[in-house]
């Protein structure tokens, strides 16, 4: 479905000395340097997989997605998506993929979403009956019926993002490249978008490659992780395996502030008391907590994914 072999992308960027004289010199005798955004990247993704694509800012995630979607040409290496070379920009290939970027928009600002949907129908050559059926499904799944005839400029960010997703999926793509699809959305809207993406994957078997700075998106949607840093692939495997490797302990949470628990290793986090313990020590610690605070409201959690990834990158940078 998606095959990436030794993929690299190098940008040639101009160098400029500071100040006015530096600007003049750059016009007369410009100097350049090469920046390697992606370096020797290889992976495969099977049909119907949901894969998270993580890395710090500047790691090469968006550059990689743009190469997979055909917006950028690789410097070296090979990419095959649905059997096609994305950089060829073949019309049949483009009708089978979509790229959604949370900080970009395709909706026409002064027109209602329905007009953009109709424009996309014409661009993709979708029949009117098929378009109506698909649109009805998307409207129901995203709950955007009241938004269809409002000018885009009058929609909130969350409403606009849901309409962007609908516009990107009207042609029923087989591969979804999603770059920060929930950026800037409130918690409730993030949950709705996650549920929608999972529903598209389950109902239509669409392959999903997702980047996000919201770890809740990754934890909820992608059982497999690709982790990239400085343009190189650092990890390819199960999310759960990485979490257990980097943070095998459990967090015991008492949903109240109880100073009596400090001797047991608890620290205050907001209105809670939290202690980390090895999995085999959870039951013993729960017993000691209840001996001190008999009616405590307790919870046992895994380490948040943000902390897991923070530990991973600190280890890689060591």
Steps between C-alpha positions, in 0.01 A plus 500: 500500500771751607861405430789732585856399421807706595305823459694826536421866444764775499418869472749753367459818702677835459741634761502870583739695717336740746441866423465708185838401355410136550181555300696663217760222494225238485368665183842510333652169613240289675619213714299185564485214742324165484243407765408132525135493606454124450783247505487141373144430617352152443169348613187330368136545600236241414149570376263605778771573759484804727852622567622790713793705369675677787804716548607839635455819299725499196539121504382462138142380550323752278769475232450122495122533473536744211725254317251219560222720362708608198537867598879468529748300295747285696869579465568125501328175584167360388137537605204292387148577621218283367747373242570848360788745526348801678731754332349408162176665617293257295131596509390145582738497797388841630138385499594221746681706766446809710727728704344698785719763664359656813660837430388520135151525355332417172157642585417822317489774762200698378287204390314236703658152524233357272647703210850361558356149519333551162824637353687193625233275350565655160880491539503131591236406243265354761150418382218697660334193653828372647585849625164535674536162670856567619415851615203375700726245673765760580246756620349241735834377633637852554170658606542800270148535353449849659833621353455417133349831393690740728791699352827342607616830653214470754600151620705431809837328464352167608204529264730594216732205570210256484392646167861478376496128581175454311641684196814284507305175516221555248687297238537207745881483499669174588793671675472787750807710579401708803736772623382647833126459423392605853734796549330787681180305575344479843491167684145409396569576134824298512303198622245540220772520234676192642176303496440607142847394382464162672157459340635571150773241553261237630219555249704545183835337582686826436869505588590781742841662560459760774728765647391687810645686797196389701600166645134418565454483121782248469393291799138483382560436130832336417610161635828531305758779523763633267732733692726733302770733626747711302357348184575140598265222606570419867215261584250289310276281712206470732405798714445270799845346463667840503294610801589187697866536406532865600249517787419156644375643829139581590362818653278463805276806522306611808238752395544729798782677683604270786825608675499171694599322179829687454701236697377239246667690217202705385541853367232757435397569139227761493216367713632141497771294668708285264762228551685285248551133572604182315202299370557224756490755781164655413281280723726544800502878464122510461468305824727742688310799363166360614644426843580871539203646309222236505260683269753627248394519135774315315611449144783313329637646177779440253759773457369772266627469144649850519734379775577178310609695192690752711701218657557344158643815346711577810644150473566536126671833558717370783 
